Amino acid sequence: MTAPAQPRLAFIGMPQTGKSTFLGALWALVQSPLEQEVSEASFSGDRSYIQRLAEQVARGQEIDRTGVDTNEAMAVELTFESVGSADVLIPDTSGESLRVLVERHIWHPRLRGACEDATAIALFVHPARVRAPQPVSLLAAVGGGDDDPDGQPVPFDVHDHGCTAAELIDVFENVAELCRERWPIRFAVIVSAWDRVDGDPTPYEWLQTRLPGVLATIESNPDIATLEVFGVSAQGGALDAREELLARGEICDRVYARDRAGRPVSLVAPVRWAIFGV
């Protein structure tokens, strides 16, 4: 396999981790005359799909979930201010297809197709959907409660009980092996819904605290991947306070991002880093 001639970003993450919301917000920025950092030079693919995502983000609506058998992708030439232009293929992969990889160790063909030629990976994590490890003794104790008349231990189910750290380490190892011929690849961990993060950690500190095993696995393999961490709020606030959210203004005024050190950056920054490494 030869390396691809153009940058290819694979947007991956478990279900409902913010991938499609980010894509919608990104496209809204690309199309906005107020955003000077990035612009569209050319486009091929289903524009209606990405346009629908952008409109849903702009209206503060729930994003349509990407089904496991859909394959929405766009090929765009983006021009980044003071950096340059790049032809970028951005497939929107299904979270369900990544779950199949983690739970059954089977590559869905479209997920594999998105990752195997990737020059960079954007891995999305939602702060409200991080599951901590559960001791086997605790699972067994649950089985003896009133809700279990037979008093039988609850069997471990990876779908219900698998911890997020173990899942994401497994994802990293599978993707890294698939991209072996292009090591080191750029690996951006994007913590979505940053407006919901408690306290005031930096994105790096959040990853270090909540998913230390994931951070250690990637950082201990610099020959395989280079890491960056971003926190993003692709809606700019909570959808359950939609009126307040929309009162903040246009999408360009609402969305925001933070780099690993917590400094404000454009929502475009994770994409620019994945393409150019800056």
C-alpha positions as CSV (number, residue, x, y, z in Angstrom):
1,M,0.0,0.0,0.0
2,T,1.4,3.4,-0.9
3,A,0.8,6.5,1.2
4,P,-2.1,8.6,0.0
5,A,-1.2,11.7,-2.0
6,Q,-3.5,14.0,0.0
7,P,-4.3,14.4,3.7
8,R,-7.1,12.1,4.9
9,L,-8.7,12.6,8.2
10,A,-10.7,9.9,9.9
11,F,-13.2,11.1,12.4
12,I,-13.9,8.3,14.8
13,G,-15.5,7.8,18.2
14,M,-18.0,5.7,20.0
15,P,-21.7,6.5,19.5
16,Q,-22.9,10.0,20.5
17,T,-19.4,11.5,21.1
18,G,-19.9,14.6,19.0
19,K,-18.3,13.7,15.6
20,S,-21.2,14.9,13.5
21,T,-21.9,18.0,15.6
22,F,-18.2,19.0,15.1
23,L,-18.4,18.4,11.3
24,G,-21.6,20.5,11.1
25,A,-20.0,23.3,13.1
26,L,-16.8,23.1,11.1
27,W,-18.7,23.4,7.8
28,A,-20.7,26.3,9.1
29,L,-17.4,28.1,9.8
30,V,-16.0,27.2,6.4
31,Q,-19.1,28.7,4.8
32,S,-19.2,31.8,7.0
33,P,-17.8,35.1,5.6
34,L,-17.0,36.0,9.2
35,E,-14.5,33.2,9.5
36,Q,-11.1,34.2,8.0
37,E,-9.0,31.2,9.1
38,V,-10.4,28.7,6.7
39,S,-12.3,28.7,3.4
40,E,-13.5,26.3,0.8
41,A,-11.7,26.2,-2.5
42,S,-13.5,23.2,-4.1
43,F,-15.9,20.4,-3.0
44,S,-17.0,17.0,-4.2
45,G,-19.4,14.6,-2.6
46,D,-22.9,15.0,-1.1
47,R,-23.0,18.6,-0.1
48,S,-26.6,18.2,1.1
49,Y,-25.4,15.9,3.9
50,I,-22.8,18.3,5.4
51,Q,-25.1,21.3,4.8
52,R,-27.8,19.6,6.8
53,L,-25.4,19.0,9.7
54,A,-24.4,22.7,9.6
55,E,-28.0,23.9,9.6
56,Q,-28.9,21.6,12.5
57,V,-25.9,23.0,14.6
58,A,-26.8,26.6,13.6
59,R,-30.4,26.0,14.8
60,G,-29.4,24.3,18.1
61,Q,-31.0,21.0,17.1
62,E,-30.0,17.4,17.8
63,I,-27.8,16.0,15.1
64,D,-29.0,13.1,13.0
65,R,-27.0,10.0,14.1
66,T,-24.9,8.4,11.5
67,G,-26.1,4.8,11.0
68,V,-23.7,1.9,10.8
69,D,-24.4,1.3,7.1
70,T,-24.1,4.9,5.9
71,N,-21.0,6.2,4.4
72,E,-21.1,10.0,4.3
73,A,-17.8,11.5,3.1
74,M,-16.7,14.7,1.6
75,A,-13.6,15.6,-0.4
76,V,-12.8,19.3,0.1
77,E,-9.9,21.6,-0.8
78,L,-9.6,23.8,2.2
79,T,-7.4,27.0,2.3
80,F,-6.0,27.8,5.7
81,E,-4.9,31.4,6.3
82,S,-1.1,31.7,6.5
83,V,-0.6,28.0,6.2
84,G,-1.7,26.8,2.8
85,S,-4.2,24.7,1.0
86,A,-4.9,21.0,1.2
87,D,-7.2,18.4,-0.4
88,V,-8.9,16.7,2.4
89,L,-11.1,13.6,2.5
90,I,-13.2,13.6,5.7
91,P,-15.4,10.5,6.1
92,D,-18.0,10.7,8.9
93,T,-17.8,7.2,10.3
94,S,-20.5,5.6,12.4
95,G,-20.0,5.3,16.1
96,E,-21.8,1.9,15.9
97,S,-19.1,0.6,13.5
98,L,-16.4,1.5,16.0
99,R,-18.4,-0.3,18.7
100,V,-18.5,-3.4,16.5
101,L,-14.7,-3.2,16.3
102,V,-14.2,-2.9,20.0
103,E,-16.8,-5.5,21.1
104,R,-16.5,-8.1,18.3
105,H,-13.0,-7.3,16.9
106,I,-14.5,-7.0,13.4
107,W,-13.7,-4.1,11.1
108,H,-16.7,-2.7,9.4
109,P,-15.6,-2.3,5.7
110,R,-16.4,1.5,5.7
111,L,-14.7,2.2,9.0
112,R,-11.7,0.3,7.7
113,G,-11.8,2.2,4.5
114,A,-11.8,5.5,6.4
115,C,-8.9,4.5,8.6
116,E,-6.5,2.4,6.5
117,D,-5.3,5.4,4.3
118,A,-5.6,8.0,7.1
119,T,-2.7,10.4,7.6
120,A,-4.4,11.6,10.8
121,I,-7.0,10.4,13.3
122,A,-9.5,12.6,15.2
123,L,-10.8,10.5,18.1
124,F,-13.8,12.0,19.9
125,V,-14.6,11.5,23.6
126,H,-17.7,12.8,25.3
127,P,-17.0,13.8,29.0
128,A,-20.5,12.6,30.1
129,R,-20.0,9.2,28.5
130,V,-16.8,8.1,30.2
131,R,-17.3,4.8,32.0
132,A,-14.9,3.9,34.8
133,P,-13.8,0.3,35.4
134,Q,-16.2,-1.8,37.5
135,P,-14.7,-4.5,39.8
136,V,-16.0,-7.9,39.1
137,S,-17.1,-8.2,42.7
138,L,-19.3,-5.2,42.3
139,L,-21.0,-6.7,39.3
140,A,-21.6,-9.9,41.2
141,A,-23.1,-8.0,44.1
142,V,-25.5,-6.3,41.8
143,G,-26.8,-9.7,40.9
144,G,-27.9,-10.4,44.5
145,G,-30.3,-7.5,44.8
146,D,-34.0,-7.3,44.8
147,D,-34.0,-6.8,41.0
148,D,-32.6,-10.2,40.5
149,P,-35.0,-12.8,42.0
150,D,-32.7,-15.7,41.2
151,G,-29.8,-14.1,43.1
152,Q,-27.5,-14.9,40.2
153,P,-24.3,-12.8,39.5
154,V,-24.6,-10.4,36.6
155,P,-22.4,-11.6,33.8
156,F,-19.9,-9.1,32.4
157,D,-21.2,-7.5,29.2
158,V,-18.7,-5.5,27.2
159,H,-21.6,-3.3,25.8
160,D,-22.8,-2.4,29.3
161,H,-19.8,-2.7,31.5
162,G,-16.7,-2.2,29.3
163,C,-14.7,0.8,30.6
164,T,-14.0,3.7,28.2
165,A,-10.3,3.6,28.7
166,A,-10.0,0.0,27.7
167,E,-12.2,0.6,24.6
168,L,-10.1,3.6,23.4
169,I,-6.8,1.8,24.0
170,D,-8.2,-1.0,21.9
171,V,-9.2,1.5,19.2
172,F,-5.8,3.1,19.2
173,E,-4.0,-0.3,18.9
174,N,-6.2,-1.4,16.0
175,V,-5.9,1.9,14.1
176,A,-2.2,2.1,14.7
177,E,-1.7,-1.4,13.3
178,L,-3.8,-0.6,10.3
179,C,-1.8,2.5,9.6
180,R,1.6,0.9,10.2
181,E,3.1,2.0,6.9
182,R,2.6,5.7,7.7
183,W,4.0,5.8,11.3
184,P,4.0,8.2,13.0
185,I,0.5,9.3,12.4
186,R,-1.1,12.4,14.0
187,F,-3.6,11.5,16.6
188,A,-5.9,14.2,17.9
189,V,-8.0,13.4,21.0
190,I,-11.0,15.8,20.8
191,V,-13.0,16.2,24.1
192,S,-16.4,17.3,22.9
193,A,-19.1,19.2,24.8
194,W,-16.3,21.1,26.6
195,D,-18.9,23.4,28.1
196,R,-20.0,20.5,30.2
197,V,-16.6,19.8,31.8
198,D,-16.6,20.5,35.5
199,G,-14.0,22.7,37.1
200,D,-11.4,24.4,35.0
201,P,-8.9,21.8,33.8
202,T,-7.0,22.1,30.5
203,P,-7.9,19.5,27.9
204,Y,-4.6,17.7,28.6
205,E,-5.3,17.7,32.4
206,W,-8.7,16.3,31.7
207,L,-7.3,13.5,29.7
208,Q,-4.6,12.9,32.3
209,T,-7.2,12.7,35.1
210,R,-10.1,10.9,33.4
211,L,-8.3,8.6,30.9
212,P,-4.7,8.3,32.1
213,G,-4.3,4.9,30.5
214,V,-5.2,6.3,27.0
215,L,-2.8,9.2,27.4
216,A,0.0,6.9,28.6
217,T,-0.5,4.4,25.8
218,I,-0.3,7.1,23.0
219,E,2.5,9.1,24.6
220,S,4.6,6.1,25.2
221,N,4.6,5.2,21.5
222,P,6.0,8.3,19.8
223,D,7.3,6.2,16.9
224,I,3.7,5.2,16.2
225,A,1.7,8.4,16.8
226,T,2.1,12.1,17.7
227,L,-0.6,13.3,20.1
228,E,-2.5,16.5,20.5
229,V,-5.5,17.2,22.8
230,F,-8.3,19.7,22.2
231,G,-11.5,20.6,24.1
232,V,-14.3,21.8,21.8
233,S,-17.8,23.0,22.2
234,A,-19.3,22.7,18.7
235,Q,-22.7,24.0,19.9
236,G,-21.4,26.6,22.3
237,G,-23.7,25.4,25.1
238,A,-26.4,22.9,26.1
239,L,-29.2,22.1,23.8
240,D,-31.7,21.8,26.7
241,A,-31.3,25.6,27.0
242,R,-31.8,26.2,23.3
243,E,-33.3,29.7,23.6
244,E,-30.4,30.9,25.7
245,L,-28.0,29.2,23.3
246,L,-29.4,30.9,20.2
247,A,-29.4,34.2,22.0
248,R,-25.6,34.2,22.0
249,G,-25.6,34.8,18.3
250,E,-24.5,33.1,15.1
251,I,-22.6,29.8,15.2
252,C,-19.3,31.7,14.8
253,D,-20.1,33.6,18.0
254,R,-21.1,30.5,20.0
255,V,-18.6,27.7,19.2
256,Y,-15.2,27.6,20.8
257,A,-12.2,25.4,21.4
258,R,-9.2,25.0,23.7
259,D,-5.8,23.7,23.0
260,R,-4.0,21.2,25.3
261,A,-2.9,24.0,27.6
262,G,-6.4,25.5,27.8
263,R,-5.7,28.5,25.5
264,P,-8.6,29.7,23.3
265,V,-8.2,28.5,19.7
266,S,-10.5,28.3,16.7
267,L,-12.7,25.3,16.2
268,V,-10.6,24.9,13.0
269,A,-7.5,24.2,15.0
270,P,-7.8,20.4,15.4
271,V,-8.3,20.0,11.7
272,R,-5.4,22.4,10.9
273,W,-3.1,20.5,13.3
274,A,-4.1,17.1,11.8
275,I,-3.3,18.3,8.3
276,F,-0.2,20.4,8.8
277,G,1.0,19.5,12.3
278,V,0.8,23.2,13.5
